[in-house]
Amino acid sequence: MQPLIDQIAGRISAGGHPATEDELIRLSLVQGNDRFALFLGASRIRERFMGLEVSLCAIINAKSGRCPENCSFCAQSAHHVSDVPVYPLVDEERIVTGAKEAEANGSSCYGIVTSGTGIAEGEELERICRALSRIRQETGIAPSCSLGIIDRKTARALREAGAETYHHNLETSRSFFPNVCTTHAYDEDLATVRAVKEAGMKVCCGGIFGLGETMAQRIEMALTIRELAVDAVPLNFLNPIPGTRLADANNITPLECLTTIALYRFALPDKKIAVCGGREKNLRDLQSWIFFAGASGTMIGNYLTTTGRAPEQDWQMLKDLEVPIDSCCGDA
């Protein structure tokens, strides 16, 4: 297997085409020490296209709970009974303060995230737009939004207010999506990504692994993301939450996580790939290996409904790795 890994990684690093579906399927079958060859190949590709810098991002859960969608993994879904906090959209000052805190912790991108199918015209959208304008004026961080399914008009309003990036995950592949969510169609997510691109924003689009999907379906999502030509790809790993349909799911192993990250680097050589939610639970002592496996960024601080590591721990990890930090505004 190693000669095949070296051949594909060499071709991509030399500017050739990304791994094909057949190649990705073959690479996904690696076992034993060949896995380390796969990680090394992904690391070579990452260095060729992304350099050695690591990008950090942070988010605020600006509106929590009572989401009408029935996503199987989500503690914020109204279809589940969980201990997640429930509150309406926080005030403008809290959003802006969160951006300043994220910048102080070293993040280059700050995401405003709200629960719900989407954001409607009116006071909520106007509050978010005011906050975006202030973040642009009062910080050096790049503001991002993740507000669910939106149309071109809403996307333009966010762009005009100062949003640099829109984050909208596909969550999984089209073929597995009915097992995850039945309250909206996969095509609505694709339409949101296209609307955001048409409005002139960058797009951050990825998904979550460990929902019961196969490795082939993870590859299927990677190829869909490649067709969409997004700018950044966040990879999350399931952290089972009591009260959700996946509360009793088993975590995937650290090496499976790393293999998945590497496959995404082979599929998406020139994209920012950030490892976000669930890395502490699933990768455990191998968290620092995400960069060796091809990731170029990570999320620092807390997630939507679960806590992350203290920023100081992640900074120590990066210091120990002796990697430079991307201090410019980014979109991972």
PAZAPA-4460 file (N, C-alpha, C; in steps of 0.05 Angstrom, whole numbers, plus 32768, in hexadecimal, padded with zeros to 4 digits):
% residues 332
    n_x    n_y    n_z   ca_x   ca_y   ca_z    c_x    c_y    c_z   seq   type   mol
   8010   7FE8   8000   8000   8000   8000   8011   8019   8000     1      M     A
   8029   8019   800D   8039   8031   800F   8041   803C   7FF4     2      Q     A
   8049   802B   7FE0   804F   8036   7FC6   8038   8045   7FBA     3      P     A
   801F   803B   7FBD   8008   8049   7FB2   8004   8064   7FC0     4      L     A
   8007   8064   7FDB   8004   807D   7FEA   8019   8091   7FE1     5      I     A
   8032   8089   7FDE   8047   809B   7FD6   8042   80A6   7FB9     6      D     A
   8038   8094   7FA8   8032   809C   7F8C   801D   80B2   7F8B     7      Q     A
   8007   80AD   7F9A   7FF1   80C1   7F99   7FF9   80DB   7FA7     8      I     A
   8006   80D9   7FBE   800F   80F1   7FCC   8023   8101   7FBC     9      A     A
   8035   80F2   7FAE   8048   8100   7F9D   803B   810F   7F86    10      G     A
   8028   8102   7F79   801A   810F   7F63   800C   8128   7F6C    11      R     A
   7FFD   8126   7F82   7FEE   813E   7F8C   8002   8154   7F95    12      I     A
   8017   814D   7FA3   802B   8161   7FAC   8038   816E   7F95    13      S     A
   803A   8161   7F7E   8047   816D   7F66   8033   817E   7F56    14      A     A
   801A   8180   7F60   8006   8191   7F53   7FF3   8181   7F42    15      G     A
   7FF4   8166   7F44   7FE1   8156   7F35   7FC6   8156   7F42    16      G     A
   7FB4   8147   7F35   7F98   8147   7F3F   7F95   8139   7F59    17      H     A
   7F81   8141   7F69   7F7C   8134   7F83   7F75   8117   7F80    18      P     A
   7F75   8109   7F96   7F6E   80EC   7F96   7F52   80E8   7F8A    19      A     A
   7F4F   80D4   7F79   7F36   80CD   7F6E   7F25   80BD   7F82    20      T     A
   7F0C   80B8   7F7C   7EFB   80A9   7F8E   7F07   808D   7F92    21      E     A
   7F0F   8080   7F7C   7F1B   8065   7F7E   7F34   8065   7F8F    22      D     A
   7F45   8079   7F8C   7F5E   807B   7F9C   7F57   807F   7FB9    23      E     A
   7F44   8090   7FBF   7F3D   8095   7FDB   7F32   807C   7FE8    24      L     A
   7F22   806C   7FD9   7F18   8053   7FE4   7F2F   8040   7FEA    25      I     A
   7F42   803E   7FD8   7F59   802D   7FDC   7F6A   8037   7FF4    26      R     A
   7F6E   8051   7FF6   7F7D   805C   800D   7F6F   8057   8027    27      L     A
   7F55   8057   8027   7F46   8053   8040   7F49   8037   804C    28      S     A
   7F54   8025   803D   7F58   800A   8046   7F72   8005   8054    29      L     A
   7F82   801A   8058   7F9C   8017   8064   7F9A   800B   8080    30      V     A
   7FAF   7FFB   8086   7FB0   7FEF   80A0   7FCD   7FF0   80AA    31      Q     A
   7FD0   7FEC   80C4   7FEB   7FEA   80D0   7FFC   8002   80CA    32      G     A
   8016   7FFD   80C4   8029   8013   80C0   8023   8023   80A7    33      N     A
   8013   8018   8095   800C   8028   807D   7FFC   8040   8084    34      D     A
   7FEE   8040   809B   7FE0   8057   80A3   7FF3   806F   80A7    35      R     A
   800A   806A   80B2   801D   807F   80B7   8028   808A   809D    36      F     A
   802B   8079   8089   8032   8082   806E   801C   8094   8063    37      A     A
   8003   808D   8068   7FED   809D   805F   7FEE   80B9   806C    38      L     A
   7FF2   80BA   8086   7FF4   80D3   8094   800B   80E4   808A    39      F     A
   8022   80D7   8085   8039   80E6   807A   8033   80F1   805F    40      L     A
   8025   80E2   804E   801D   80EC   8034   800B   8104   8036    41      G     A
   7FF7   8102   8049   7FE5   8119   804D   7FF4   8131   8057    42      A     A
   8007   812D   8069   8017   8143   8073   8027   8150   805D    43      S     A
   8032   8141   804B   8041   814C   8034   802F   815D   8023    44      R     A
   8016   8154   801E   8003   8163   800D   7FFC   817D   801B    45      I     A
   7FF6   817B   8035   7FEF   8192   8045   8005   81A7   8043    46      R     A
   801E   819F   8047   8034   81B2   8047   8037   81BE   802B    47      E     A
   8033   81AF   8016   8035   81B9   7FFB   8021   81CF   7FF5    48      R     A
   8008   81CB   7FFE   7FF3   81DE   7FF6   7FEC   81F2   800C    49      F     A
   7FF0   81EA   8025   7FE7   81FB   803B   7FFE   8206   804C    50      M     A
   8016   81FC   8048   802C   8204   8059   802B   81F6   8074    51      G     A
   803A   8200   8087   803B   81F4   80A1   802A   8203   80B6    52      L     A
   8020   821A   80AF   8010   8229   80C2   7FF6   821B   80CA    53      E     A
   7FEE   8220   80E3   7FD5   8215   80ED   7FC2   822C   80F2    54      V     A
   7FA9   8229   80E9   7F94   823D   80ED   7F83   8235   8104    55      S     A
   7F7B   8249   8115   7F6A   8244   812C   7F4F   8252   8128    56      L     A
   7F3A   8246   812F   7F1F   8252   812E   7F11   824E   8148    57      C     A
   7EFC   825E   814C   7EEB   825D   8164   7ECF   8264   815D    58      A     A
   7EBC   825B   816E   7EA0   8260   8169   7E92   826A   8182    59      I     A
   7E7A   8275   817E   7E68   827B   8194   7E4D   826E   818E    60      I     A
   7E42   8260   81A2   7E27   8255   819E   7E13   826B   81A5    61      N     A
   7E0D   827B   8190   7DFE   8294   8194   7DE0   8290   8199    62      A     A
   7DD6   8278   8192   7DBA   8272   8196   7DB8   8254   8199    63      K     A
   7DAD   824B   81AF   7DB0   822E   81B6   7D96   8220   81BA    64      S     A
   7D94   8208   81B0   7D7D   81F6   81B5   7D64   81FC   81A4    65      G     A
   7D50   81EA   81A8   7D36   81EC   819B   7D38   81EC   817D    66      R     A
   7D4C   81DE   8172   7D4E   81DD   8154   7D39   81C9   8149    67      C     A
   7D2A   81D1   8135   7D16   81BE   812A   7D21   81A8   811A    68      P     A
   7D3A   81A9   8113   7D47   8193   8103   7D4B   817B   8115    69      E     A
   7D4C   8163   8109   7D4E   814B   8119   7D69   813C   8114    70      N     A
   7D7E   814B   8111   7D99   8140   810D   7DA0   812C   8124    71      C     A
   7DA7   8114   811D   7DAA   80FF   8130   7DBE   8104   8146    72      S     A
   7DD2   8114   8140   7DE8   8119   8153   7DE5   8131   8165    73      F     A
   7DD1   8142   815F   7DD1   815D   816A   7DC1   8160   8184    74      C     A
   7DCE   816A   8198   7DC1   816E   81B2   7DAE   8186   81B2    75      A     A
   7DB0   8197   819D   7D9F   81AE   819C   7D85   81A9   818E    76      Q     A
   7D81   8191   8183   7D69   818A   8175   7D51   8188   8188    77      S     A
   7D3B   8194   8181   7D22   8192   8191   7D17   8176   8191    78      A     A
   7D21   8165   817F   7D18   8149   817E   7D26   8138   8194    79      H     A
   7D3A   8144   81A1   7D49   8135   81B6   7D44   8142   81D1    80      H     A
   7D49   8132   81E6   7D47   813D   8201   7D63   813C   820D    81      V     A
   7D6F   8154   8210   7D8B   8155   821A   7D8D   816C   822E    82      S     A
   7DA4   816F   8239   7DA9   8184   824D   7DB5   819D   8240    83      D     A
   7DB4   819F   8226   7DC0   81B6   8219   7DB2   81D0   8221    84      V     A
   7DC1   81E5   8225   7DB4   81FF   822C   7DA2   8208   8215    85      P     A
   7D8C   8215   821C   7D79   8220   8209   7D77   823E   820D    86      V     A
   7D7E   824E   81F9   7D7B   826B   81FC   7D79   8277   81E0    87      Y     A
   7D6C   828F   81DF   7D69   829D   81C6   7D84   82AA   81BD    88      P     A
   7D83   82B7   81A7   7D9B   82C5   819D   7DA7   82D8   81B1    89      L     A
   7DC0   82D4   81B7   7DCD   82E6   81CB   7DCF   8302   81C1    90      V     A
   7DD5   8315   81D2   7DD5   8331   81C9   7DEF   8337   81BA    91      D     A
   7DEE   834D   81AC   7E04   8356   819B   7E1E   8357   81AA    92      E     A
   7E1D   8362   81C2   7E36   8366   81D2   7E43   834B   81D8    93      E     A
   7E33   8337   81DE   7E3F   831D   81E4   7E4C   8311   81CC    94      R     A
   7E41   8314   81B4   7E4D   830A   819C   7E68   8318   8197    95      I     A
   7E68   8332   819A   7E81   8341   8195   7E96   833A   81A9    96      V     A
   7E8E   8338   81C2   7EA1   8330   81D7   7EAD   8315   81D2    97      T     A
   7E9D   8303   81C8   7EA7   82E8   81C1   7EBC   82EA   81AC    98      G     A
   7EB9   82FC   8198   7ECD   82FF   8183   7EE7   8309   818E    99      A     A
   7EE5   831C   81A1   7EFE   8326   81AD   7F0C   8311   81BE   100      K     A
   7EFD   8300   81CC   7F08   82EA   81DB   7F16   82D6   81C8   101      E     A
   7F09   82D0   81B2   7F14   82BD   819F   7F2E   82C8   8193   102      A     A
   7F2E   82E1   818D   7F47   82ED   8182   7F5D   82EC   8197   103      E     A
   7F57   82F2   81B0   7F6B   82F1   81C5   7F76   82D5   81C9   104      A     A
   7F66   82C0   81C2   7F6F   82A4   81C4   7F7E   829B   81AB   105      N     A
   7F82   82AC   8198   7F91   82A6   8180   7F82   829D   8168   106      G     A
   7F68   829E   8169   7F58   8296   8152   7F59   82AB   813C   107      S     A
   7F59   82A1   8123   7F58   82B3   810C   7F3C   82B5   8101   108      S     A
   7F2A   82A3   8109   7F0E   82A3   8100   7EFB   829F   8117   109      C     A
   7EE4   82AD   8117   7ED1   82AB   812D   7EB5   82A7   8121   110      Y     A
   7EA8   8290   8128   7E8F   8289   811D   7E77   828E   812F   111      G     A
   7E64   829C   8125   7E4A   82A1   8133   7E37   828B   812B   112      I     A
   7E30   8279   813D   7E20   8261   8137   7E05   8263   8145   113      V     A
   7DF0   825D   8136   7DD5   825D   8142   7DC7   8243   813C   114      T     A
   7DB7   8239   814F   7DA7   8221   814B   7D8F   8229   813A   115      S     A
   7D83   8214   812D   7D6B   8219   811D   7D70   8213   8100   116      G     A
   7D5B   8211   80F1   7D5D   820A   80D4   7D6B   8220   80C5   117      T     A
   7D65   8239   80CC   7D72   8250   80BF   7D6C   8269   80CE   118      G     A
   7D74   827F   80C2   7D70   8299   80CF   7D5D   82AA   80BD   119      I     A
   7D49   82B5   80C9   7D35   82C5   80BA   7D3B   82E2   80BA   120      A     A
   7D30   82F1   80A7   7D33   830E   80A7   7D26   8319   80C0   121      E     A
   7D31   832F   80CA   7D25   833B   80E2   7D3B   8341   80F6   122      G     A
   7D33   8342   8110   7D44   834C   8124   7D5D   833A   8129   123      E     A
   7D59   8320   8127   7D70   830E   812C   7D85   8312   8117   124      E     A
   7D7E   8312   80FE   7D91   8317   80E8   7D9E   8332   80EB   125      L     A
   7D8E   8346   80F1   7D99   8361   80F4   7DAD   8362   810C   126      E     A
   7DA7   8354   8121   7DBA   8354   8138   7DD4   8347   8130   127      R     A
   7DD3   8331   8122   7DEB   8324   8119   7DFB   8335   8106   128      I     A
   7DED   8343   80F5   7DFB   8355   80E2   7E08   836D   80F1   129      C     A
   7DFB   8377   8105   7E08   838D   8115   7E21   8382   8123   130      R     A
   7E1F   836A   812E   7E36   835E   813B   7E4D   8359   8127   131      A     A
   7E46   8350   810F   7E5B   834C   80FB   7E69   8366   80F5   132      L     A
   7E5B   837B   80F1   7E67   8395   80EB   7E79   839E   8102   133      S     A
   7E71   839A   811B   7E82   83A2   8131   7E9B   8390   8133   134      R     A
   7E98   8377   812E   7EAF   8365   812F   7EC4   836E   811A   135      I     A
   7EBB   8376   8103   7ECD   8381   80EE   7EDB   839A   80F8   136      R     A
   7ECC   83AB   8106   7ED7   83C5   810E   7EE9   83C2   8127   137      Q     A
   7EE2   83B0   8139   7EEF   83AF   8153   7F03   8399   8157   138      E     A
   7F06   8387   8144   7F19   8371   8146   7F28   836D   812C   139      T     A
   7F3B   835B   812D   7F49   8353   8114   7F42   8337   810C   140      G     A
   7F2E   832B   8119   7F26   8310   8113   7F13   830F   80FC   141      I     A
   7F13   82F9   80ED   7F01   82F6   80D6   7EE6   82EB   80E0   142      A     A
   7ED0   82F9   80DD   7EB6   82EF   80E7   7EAA   82DB   80D3   143      P     A
   7E9D   82C7   80DF   7E90   82B2   80D0   7E74   82AE   80DB   144      S     A
   7E62   82A2   80CC   7E47   829C   80D5   7E40   8280   80CE   145      C     A
   7E30   8273   80E0   7E24   8259   80DB   7E08   825A   80E5   146      S     A
   7DF6   8262   80D3   7DDA   8268   80DA   7DC6   8255   80CD   147      L     A
   7DCF   823F   80C3   7DBD   822C   80B7   7DB9   8231   8099   148      G     A
   7DA2   8228   808F   7D9B   822B   8073   7D93   8248   806D   149      I     A
   7DA1   8254   805B   7D9B   8270   8054   7D99   8273   8035   150      I     A
   7D8D   828A   802D   7D8A   828F   8010   7D9F   82A5   8008   151      D     A
   7D9F   82AC   7FEF   7DB3   82BF   7FE5   7DAF   82DB   7FF1   152      R     A
   7D96   82E3   7FF6   7D92   82FD   8001   7D9E   82FF   801D   153      K     A
   7D9A   82EB   802E   7DA5   82EB   8049   7DC3   82E9   8047   154      T     A
   7DCE   82D9   8035   7DEB   82D7   8032   7DF7   82F2   802A   155      A     A
   7DEA   8300   8019   7DF4   831B   8011   7DF4   832E   8029   156      R     A
   7DDF   832D   8039   7DDD   833E   8050   7DF4   8339   8064   157      A     A
   7DFA   831F   8068   7E10   8318   807A   7E2B   8321   806F   158      L     A
   7E2E   831D   8055   7E47   8326   8048   7E4B   8344   804A   159      R     A
   7E36   8353   8045   7E38   8370   8046   7E3D   837A   8063   160      E     A
   7E34   836A   8077   7E39   8372   8093   7E55   836B   809C   161      A     A
   7E63   835A   808C   7E7F   8355   8093   7E86   8338   8096   162      G     A
   7E74   8325   8093   7E7A   8309   8095   7E8D   8301   807E   163      A     A
   7EA3   82F4   8086   7EB7   82EC   8072   7EB1   82CF   8068   164      E     A
   7EA7   82BF   807B   7EA2   82A2   8075   7E87   829A   807F   165      T     A
   7E7B   8288   8071   7E62   827B   807A   7E68   825D   807E   166      Y     A
   7E61   8253   8096   7E66   8238   809D   7E4B   8228   809B   167      H     A
   7E4C   8213   808A   7E33   8203   8088   7E3C   81E6   8081   168      H     A
   7E3A   81D5   8095   7E42   81B9   8091   7E2D   81A8   8082   169      N     A
   7E37   8196   8072   7E26   8182   8066   7E1F   816C   8079   170      L     A
   7E30   8169   808E   7E2F   8155   80A3   7E38   8139   809A   171      E     A
   7E2E   8130   8083   7E35   8115   807A   7E30   8114   805C   172      T     A
   7E32   80FC   8051   7E2E   80F9   8034   7E10   80F9   802D   173      S     A
   7E0A   80FE   8014   7DEF   80FD   800B   7DE2   80E2   8010   174      R     A
   7DF1   80CC   800C   7DE6   80B2   800E   7DDF   80AB   802B   175      S     A
   7DED   80B7   803E   7DE8   80B0   805B   7DD7   80C5   8068   176      F     A
   7DD3   80DC   805C   7DC5   80F2   8068   7DA9   80EB   8073   177      F     A
   7D99   80DA   8065   7D7E   80D3   8071   7D80   80C5   808C   178      P     A
   7D97   80B9   8092   7D9A   80AC   80AC   7DA1   80C1   80C2   179      N     A
   7DA8   80D9   80BA   7DB0   80EE   80CC   7D9A   8102   80D0   180      V     A
   7D8D   810A   80BB   7D79   8120   80BC   7D64   811C   80A7   181      C     A
   7D4A   8120   80B0   7D34   811D   809D   7D23   8136   809B   182      T     A
   7D2B   814B   80A9   7D1B   8163   80AB   7D22   8178   8096   183      T     A
   7D38   8173   8087   7D3D   8184   8070   7D4D   8173   805C   184      H     A
   7D4E   817C   8043   7D5B   816D   802E   7D78   8174   802B   185      A     A
   7D88   8161   8022   7DA4   8165   801D   7DA9   817C   8009   186      Y     A
   7D97   817E   7FF5   7D9A   8193   7FE1   7D97   81AF   7FED   187      D     A
   7D89   81B1   8003   7D87   81CC   8010   7DA2   81D4   801B   188      E     A
   7DB1   81C2   8025   7DCC   81C8   802F   7DDE   81D0   8017   189      D     A
   7DDC   81C1   8001   7DEC   81C8   7FEA   7DE5   81E4   7FDF   190      L     A
   7DCB   81EA   7FDF   7DC2   8204   7FD5   7DCC   821A   7FE7   191      A     A
   7DCE   8216   8001   7DD8   822B   8013   7DF5   8230   800C   192      T     A
   7E05   821B   8008   7E21   821F   8001   7E24   822F   7FE8   193      V     A
   7E14   8229   7FD4   7E16   8237   7FBA   7E0D   8254   7FBE   194      R     A
   7DF8   8259   7FCE   7DEE   8274   7FD2   7E04   8285   7FDF   195      A     A
   7E11   827A   7FF3   7E26   8288   8001   7E3D   828F   7FEE   196      V     A
   7E45   827C   7FDD   7E5A   8282   7FCA   7E52   8298   7FB7   197      K     A
   7E3A   8297   7FAE   7E30   82AC   7F9B   7E30   82C8   7FA9   198      E     A
   7E2D   82C8   7FC3   7E2D   82E2   7FD2   7E49   82EC   7FD6   199      A     A
   7E5D   82DD   7FD0   7E79   82E6   7FD2   7E86   82DF   7FEC   200      G     A
   7E7A   82CD   7FFC   7E87   82C4   8015   7E97   82AB   8010   201      M     A
   7EAB   82A6   8020   7EB9   828D   8021   7EA6   8279   802E   202      K     A
   7EAC   825F   8029   7E9A   824A   8034   7EAB   8236   8044   203      V     A
   7EA1   8230   805C   7EAD   821C   806D   7E98   8205   806F   204      C     A
   7E9F   81EE   8065   7E8B   81D9   8062   7E97   81BE   8066   205      C     A
   7E8D   81AF   807A   7E98   8195   8080   7E83   8183   808B   206      G     A
   7E8A   8174   80A0   7E76   8161   80AC   7E80   8155   80C5   207      G     A
   7E72   8140   80CD   7E77   8132   80E6   7E79   8114   80E1   208      I     A
   7E8D   8107   80ED   7E91   80EA   80E9   7E8B   80DB   8102   209      F     A
   7E83   80C2   80FE   7E7C   80B0   8114   7E5E   80AE   8118   210      G     A
   7E4F   80B5   8103   7E31   80B4   8105   7E27   8099   80FD   211      L     A
   7E38   8087   80F4   7E30   806D   80E9   7E36   806A   80CC   212      G     A
   7E41   807F   80C0   7E48   807F   80A4   7E60   806D   809E   213      E     A
   7E63   8064   8086   7E7A   8054   807E   7E91   8066   8075   214      T     A
   7EA9   805B   8072   7EBF   806A   8068   7EB9   8073   804B   215      M     A
   7EAC   8062   803C   7EA5   806A   8020   7E92   8083   8020   216      A     A
   7E81   8084   8034   7E6F   809C   8036   7E7E   80B5   803F   217      Q     A
   7E92   80B1   804F   7EA3   80C9   8056   7EB1   80D3   803D   218      R     A
   7EBA   80C1   802C   7EC7   80C8   8013   7EB3   80D6   8001   219      I     A
   7E9A   80CB   8000   7E85   80D7   7FF0   7E81   80F4   7FF8   220      E     A
   7E81   80FA   8012   7E7D   8116   801B   7E95   8127   8012   221      M     A
   7EAD   811C   8014   7EC5   812B   800C   7EC3   8133   7FEE   222      A     A
   7EB9   8121   7FDE   7EB7   8127   7FC1   7EA1   813B   7FBC   223      L     A
   7E8C   813B   7FCB   7E77   814F   7FC8   7E82   816B   7FD0   224      T     A
   7E91   816C   7FE5   7E9E   8185   7FEE   7EB1   818F   7FD9   225      I     A
   7EBF   817C   7FCC   7ED2   8185   7FB7   7EC3   8191   7F9F   226      R     A
   7EAC   8185   7F98   7E9B   8190   7F82   7E91   81AC   7F89   227      E     A
   7E8C   81B1   7FA2   7E82   81CB   7FAB   7E98   81E1   7FAB   228      L     A
   7EB1   81D8   7FAB   7EC8   81EB   7FAA   7EC7   81FF   7FC1   229      A     A
   7EC4   81F4   7FDA   7EC3   8205   7FF1   7EE0   820D   7FF9   230      V     A
   7EE2   821E   800D   7EFC   8229   8015   7F08   821A   802D   231      D     A
   7EF8   8211   803F   7F01   8204   8058   7EEF   81ED   805F   232      A     A
   7EFB   81D8   806C   7EEC   81C0   8071   7EF0   81B8   808F   233      V     A
   7EDB   81BD   80A0   7EDD   81B5   80BC   7ED5   8197   80BF   234      P     A
   7EE6   8188   80CC   7EE0   816C   80D1   7EDB   8168   80EF   235      L     A
   7EC3   815D   80F5   7EBB   8158   8111   7EB8   813A   8115   236      N     A
   7EBB   8131   812E   7EB7   8116   8135   7EA3   8114   814C   237      F     A
   7E90   8101   8149   7E7A   8100   815C   7E82   80FE   8179   238      L     A
   7E77   810F   8189   7E79   810D   81A6   7E5C   8107   81AF   239      N     A
   7E56   80ED   81B4   7E3A   80E6   81BA   7E2F   80F5   81D2   240      P     A
   7E17   8101   81CF   7E0B   8111   81E4   7DF2   8102   81EE   241      I     A
   7DF0   80FF   8208   7DD8   80F2   8213   7DBE   8100   820A   242      P     A
   7DAB   80F1   8203   7D91   80FC   81FA   7D8E   80FD   81DC   243      G     A
   7DA4   80FA   81CD   7DA2   80FA   81B0   7D9F   80DD   81A6   244      T     A
   7D99   80DA   818D   7D96   80BF   8182   7DB0   80AF   8181   245      R     A
   7DC6   80BE   8182   7DE0   80B1   8180   7DEE   80B0   819B   246      L     A
   7DDF   80B3   81B1   7DEA   80B4   81CC   7DFC   809C   81D2   247      A     A
   7DF5   8084   81C7   7E04   806C   81CD   7E17   8064   81B7   248      D     A
   7E1D   8076   81A5   7E2F   8070   818F   7E4C   806D   819A   249      A     A
   7E5B   805C   818D   7E77   8058   8195   7E88   806D   8187   250      N     A
   7E9C   8078   8196   7EAF   808A   8189   7EC0   807B   8175   251      N     A
   7EC8   8088   815F   7EDA   807C   814D   7EF6   807F   8158   252      I     A
   7F08   806D   814F   7F23   806C   815B   7F34   8083   8152   253      T     A
   7F48   808A   8162   7F5A   80A0   8159   7F67   809B   813E   254      P     A
   7F6F   8083   8138   7F7B   807E   811E   7F67   8080   8107   255      L     A
   7F4E   8079   810C   7F39   807C   80F8   7F34   809A   80F3   256      E     A
   7F34   80AA   8108   7F32   80C7   8105   7F48   80D2   80F3   257      C     A
   7F60   80CA   80FA   7F78   80D4   80EB   7F77   80CB   80CE   258      L     A
   7F6F   80B2   80C9   7F6C   80A8   80AE   7F58   80B8   809E   259      T     A
   7F42   80BF   80AB   7F2E   80CF   809D   7F38   80EB   8097   260      T     A
   7F47   80F7   80A9   7F53   8111   80A4   7F66   8110   808C   261      I     A
   7F76   80FB   808C   7F8A   80F8   8076   7F7C   80F4   805B   262      A     A
   7F66   80E5   805A   7F57   80E1   8041   7F4C   80FB   8037   263      L     A
   7F43   810C   804A   7F38   8126   8041   7F4F   8138   8036   264      Y     A
   7F67   8135   8041   7F7D   8145   8036   7F84   813B   801A   265      R     A
   7F83   8121   8015   7F88   8116   7FFB   7F73   811F   7FE7   266      F     A
   7F5A   8121   7FF1   7F44   8129   7FE0   7F42   8147   7FDB   267      A     A
   7F4B   8157   7FEF   7F48   8174   7FEE   7F63   8181   7FF5   268      L     A
   7F77   817E   7FE4   7F92   8185   7FEA   7F96   81A3   7FF0   269      P     A
   7F87   81B4   7FE4   7F8C   81D1   7FE7   7F77   81DF   7FF8   270      D     A
   7F69   81D1   8009   7F54   81DD   801A   7F5E   81DD   8037   271      K     A
   7F55   81F1   8046   7F59   81F1   8062   7F48   81DB   806E   272      K     A
   7F55   81CA   807E   7F47   81B4   808B   7F4B   81B7   80A9   273      I     A
   7F36   81BC   80B7   7F37   81C1   80D4   7F29   81AA   80E3   274      A     A
   7F36   81A0   80F7   7F2A   818B   8108   7F1E   8199   8120   275      V     A
   7F04   8195   8124   7EF5   81A5   8137   7EE8   8193   814D   276      C     A
   7ECE   8192   814E   7EC0   8185   8164   7EC7   8167   8167   277      G     A
   7EC9   815E   817F   7ECD   8142   8185   7EE9   8138   8184   278      G     A
   7EFD   814A   817F   7F18   8140   817E   7F22   8137   8199   279      R     A
   7F1A   8144   81AE   7F24   813C   81C9   7F19   8120   81D0   280      E     A
   7F00   811B   81CA   7EF3   8101   81D1   7EFD   80EA   81C0   281      K     A
   7F02   80F0   81A6   7F08   80DA   8193   7F26   80D6   818F   282      N     A
   7F35   80EC   818F   7F52   80E9   818A   7F63   80E5   81A3   283      L     A
   7F58   80EF   81B9   7F66   80EC   81D3   7F83   80F5   81D1   284      R     A
   7F96   80E4   81D7   7FB2   80EB   81D8   7FBE   80F1   81BC   285      D     A
   7FAF   80EB   81A7   7FBA   80EF   818C   7FAF   8108   817F   286      L     A
   7FA6   811B   818F   7F9B   8134   8183   7FB0   8143   8173   287      Q     A
   7FC8   8143   817C   7FDD   8152   816D   7FE3   8146   8152   288      S     A
   7FDB   812D   814E   7FE0   811F   8135   7FCF   8129   811E   289      W     A
   7FBA   8139   8124   7FA9   8142   810E   7FB8   8151   80F9   290      I     A
   7FCD   8160   8101   7FDD   816F   80ED   7FEF   815D   80DD   291      F     A
   7FFA   8148   80EA   8009   8134   80DB   7FF7   8125   80C7   292      F     A
   7FDE   8123   80CD   7FCB   8115   80BB   7FBF   8128   80A6   293      A     A
   7FC7   8141   80A5   7FBF   8153   808F   7FAE   816A   8097   294      G     A
   7FA5   816D   80B0   7F95   8184   80B8   7FA6   819D   80B8   295      A     A
   7F9A   81B4   80B2   7FA8   81CD   80B3   7F9C   81E1   80C7   296      S     A
   7F89   81D7   80D7   7F7D   81E9   80EB   7F6D   81D9   80FF   297      G     A
   7F65   81E7   8114   7F54   81DB   8128   7F44   81F0   8136   298      T     A
   7F30   81E8   8145   7F1F   81FB   8154   7F2A   81FC   8170   299      M     A
   7F2B   8214   817B   7F35   8218   8196   7F1E   8222   81A8   300      I     A
   7F1D   8219   81C0   7F07   8222   81D2   7EF0   820E   81D2   301      G     A
   7ED9   8216   81DA   7EC2   8204   81DD   7EB3   8201   81C2   302      N     A
   7EA3   81EC   81C1   7E92   81E7   81A9   7E76   81F1   81AF   303      Y     A
   7E63   81E7   81A0   7E48   81F1   81A3   7E3B   81E9   81BE   304      L     A
   7E3C   81CF   81C4   7E2F   81C5   81DC   7E42   81B5   81EE   305      T     A
   7E5A   81B2   81E5   7E6E   81A4   81F5   7E87   81B5   81F9   306      T     A
   7E96   81B0   820E   7EAE   81C0   8213   7EC6   81B4   8205   307      T     A
   7ED8   81C6   81FD   7EF1   81BE   81F1   7F07   81C0   8206   308      G     A
   7F1F   81BD   81FE   7F36   81C0   8210   7F3A   81DD   8216   309      R     A
   7F47   81E3   822C   7F4F   81FE   8232   7F62   8208   821C   310      A     A
   7F5E   8221   8212   7F70   822B   81FD   7F8D   8227   8203   311      P     A
   7F94   822A   821D   7FB1   8227   8224   7FBC   820B   821D   312      E     A
   7FAB   81F7   821F   7FB4   81DC   8218   7FB9   81D9   81FA   313      Q     A
   7FA8   81E5   81EA   7FAC   81E4   81CD   7FC4   81F4   81C5   314      D     A
   7FC8   820B   81D2   7FE0   821B   81CC   7FF9   820C   81D3   315      W     A
   7FF8   81FD   81EA   8010   81EE   81F1   8015   81D8   81DD   316      Q     A
   8000   81CB   81D3   8003   81B7   81BF   8010   81C2   81A6   317      M     A
   8007   81D9   819D   8013   81E6   8185   802F   81EF   818A   318      L     A
   8035   81F8   81A2   8050   8200   81A9   8063   81E8   81A8   319      K     A
   8059   81D1   81B3   8069   81B9   81B4   806E   81AF   8197   320      D     A
   805B   81B3   8185   805E   81AA   816A   8070   81BD   815A   321      L     A
   8075   81D5   8165   8085   81EA   8158   807A   81F1   813C   322      E     A
   805F   81F5   813B   8052   81FD   8122   804B   821A   8123   323      V     A
   804E   8228   810D   8046   8244   810C   8028   8247   810B   324      P     A
   801E   825D   8117   8001   8262   8117   7FFA   8276   8102   325      I     A
   7FE5   8270   80F3   7FDB   8283   80DF   7FCD   829A   80ED   326      D     A
   7FDA   82B1   80EC   7FCF   82C8   80FB   7FBE   82DA   80E9   327      S     A
   7FBC   82D4   80CF   7FAB   82E4   80BE   7F8F   82DA   80BF   328      C     A
   7F7C   82EB   80B6   7F60   82E3   80B6   7F5C   82CB   80A3   329      C     A
   7F4F   82B7   80AD   7F4B   829F   809D   7F2E   8296   809F   330      G     A
   7F29   827D   8096   7F0E   8274   8094   7F0B   8257   809D   331      D     A
   7F1E   824D   80AB   7F1B   8231   80B4   7F08   8231   80CC   332      A     A
***
